[in-house]
Amino acid sequence: MAMEANVIEAMIKEAFPDATVVIEDLRGDGDHYSAMVVSSAFQGKSRVQQHQMVYASLKGRMGGELHALALQTATPESAPDWVKE
């Protein structure tokens, strides 16, 4: 069973309350998403560590209920302008 975008967003925000989360369903099938996650919790972490933190927030659903997630992460200072608006 596929995950809905609002569930993914809620799980990420539960782990990162200050996060700005932008989810896009890439194929319209509820199975392939992209996510932009901006949080101060990523400060001082490598990109790999940031992604691991987000995957951990999904509590093992990656690869099961959530088939594919193209992930971008950033701190508030390094976030693209389109996320800040």
JOUR-V54254 format. One record per residue. RES is the residue in one letter. SS is DSSP state (a for helix, b for strand, c for the rest). Layout:
BEGIN
RES | SS
RES | SS
END
This chain:
BEGIN
M | c
A | c
M | c
E | c
A | a
N | a
V | a
I | a
E | a
A | a
M | a
I | a
K | a
E | a
A | a
F | c
P | c
D | c
A | c
T | b
V | b
V | b
I | b
E | b
D | b
L | c
R | c
G | c
D | c
G | c
D | c
H | b
Y | b
S | b
A | b
M | b
V | b
V | b
S | c
S | a
A | a
F | a
Q | c
G | c
K | c
S | c
R | a
V | a
Q | a
Q | a
H | a
Q | a
M | a
V | a
Y | a
A | a
S | a
L | c
K | c
G | c
R | c
M | b
G | c
G | c
E | c
L | b
H | c
A | b
L | b
A | b
L | b
Q | b
T | b
A | b
T | c
P | c
E | c
S | c
A | c
P | c
D | a
W | a
V | a
K | a
E | c
END
